[in-house]
Amino acid sequence: MHVSFALFADAANLSQEGKLNILGIFDALHVTQFPALHPRATFVLRMKASTRDAGTHPMLLRWINPRGVELWHSEAQLDIGAPAPGQQEIDMPIIVQLDLPLDMLGEFTMRVSVDGREAAVSVLHVRGTPPAPVVPAGAGQLPA
């Protein structure tokens, strides 16, 4: 089993035909103050499994700040069936809607583990808006 891609987006869904639709892919956010919360982010994984991956596999998502501190984690079980006759791989899109806590500037990471092994790392760059310059009183006035 392997991860084809892991990314952050504004939204994602599966069509009736099983197509993965992703809207608003991003890898950076601008934040004006901390702590902050980026609400309703969507984390999208596209995994591929083969016949030998049939069974149950533990999956762990870990949200890590730039200092290496885990801000939260979530555990799940992936139940993988055998591919349909004639198919060698199973396409497994995983869509997770979540709120992202942000406590500082820098590179945050979403670390994905399957079966206790790291399967993907997705980086989110958190940047700050520079503070407005302070203009001393009387500065910028034209002389009379």
C-alpha positions in Angstrom: 0.0 0.0 0.0 1.3 3.5 -0.8 0.1 7.1 -0.8 -0.1 8.7 -4.3 -0.6 12.2 -2.8 -1.5 14.0 0.4 -2.6 17.6 0.4 -4.7 20.4 2.0 -7.7 21.8 0.1 -10.8 23.9 0.7 -13.1 21.0 -0.2 -13.2 17.6 -1.8 -15.8 15.0 -2.6 -16.4 11.8 -4.6 -18.7 12.0 -7.7 -21.3 9.4 -8.3 -18.9 7.8 -10.8 -16.2 7.6 -8.1 -14.1 10.5 -9.3 -12.2 12.4 -6.7 -12.9 16.2 -7.0 -10.6 18.6 -5.1 -11.2 22.3 -4.9 -8.8 25.0 -3.7 -5.5 23.1 -3.1 -3.2 25.1 -0.8 0.1 24.8 1.0 0.3 28.1 2.8 -1.8 30.3 5.1 -1.5 33.9 6.2 -2.3 34.4 9.9 -2.6 37.8 11.7 -2.5 36.6 15.3 -1.9 33.5 17.4 -3.2 31.2 18.6 -5.4 30.8 15.5 -7.7 28.1 14.0 -8.1 27.5 10.3 -11.6 26.1 10.2 -13.0 23.4 7.9 -9.8 22.5 6.1 -9.9 19.3 4.0 -7.0 16.9 4.1 -7.0 14.6 1.1 -5.1 11.3 0.7 -5.1 9.1 -2.4 -3.9 5.7 -1.5 -3.3 2.6 -3.7 -3.6 -0.9 -2.3 -2.9 -4.3 -3.9 -4.4 -7.7 -3.4 -1.8 -8.4 -0.7 -3.1 -5.4 1.3 -6.5 -6.9 2.0 -7.4 -6.7 5.6 -7.5 -4.1 8.4 -4.7 -1.5 8.8 -4.4 1.1 11.5 -3.9 4.7 10.3 -2.7 7.6 12.3 -2.8 11.3 11.4 -0.6 13.6 13.5 -0.7 17.5 13.3 2.8 18.8 14.3 3.8 22.4 14.8 7.2 23.9 13.7 8.8 23.0 17.0 7.9 19.4 16.7 5.0 19.5 19.2 2.0 17.3 18.3 -1.1 19.5 18.5 -3.5 16.7 17.9 -3.8 13.2 16.4 -6.5 11.0 15.1 -6.6 7.2 14.7 -8.7 5.2 12.2 -8.9 1.7 10.7 -8.6 1.1 7.0 -10.6 -1.9 6.0 -9.4 -3.0 2.6 -11.2 -5.7 0.6 -9.8 -7.6 -2.4 -9.7 -5.9 -5.7 -12.5 -6.7 -8.3 -11.6 -9.6 -10.6 -9.1 -8.4 -13.2 -7.9 -5.4 -11.2 -4.5 -5.3 -9.6 -4.9 -2.2 -7.5 -7.6 -0.6 -5.3 -7.9 3.2 -5.4 -8.7 4.6 -1.9 -9.4 8.3 -1.7 -9.6 9.5 1.9 -11.2 12.8 2.7 -10.8 14.3 6.2 -12.5 17.6 7.2 -10.8 19.2 10.2 -10.0 22.4 12.0 -6.3 23.2 12.0 -4.9 24.7 15.3 -2.0 27.1 14.6 0.1 28.4 17.4 3.1 30.0 15.6 4.7 30.9 12.3 6.5 28.3 10.3 6.1 24.9 8.7 3.4 22.6 10.2 3.3 19.0 9.1 0.5 16.4 8.8 2.2 13.1 9.3 0.3 10.0 8.1 1.2 6.5 9.3 -0.2 3.2 8.2 0.6 0.0 10.0 3.0 2.0 12.2 5.1 3.2 9.3 5.2 6.7 8.0 3.3 6.8 4.7 3.1 10.5 3.9 4.1 14.0 5.1 2.3 17.1 4.0 3.7 20.5 4.8 1.6 23.7 5.5 3.5 27.0 5.5 2.0 29.4 8.1 3.0 33.0 7.4 2.2 36.1 9.3 0.9 39.4 8.0 3.6 42.0 8.9 2.4 44.6 11.4 1.4 48.0 10.0 4.2 50.5 10.3 3.9 53.0 13.1 4.0 56.6 11.9 5.0 59.1 14.5 2.5 62.0 15.0 3.2 64.9 12.6 5.3 62.7 10.3 4.4 63.0 6.6 2.8 66.4 6.9 3.8 69.1 4.4 5.3 72.3 5.8 3.0 75.3 5.8 
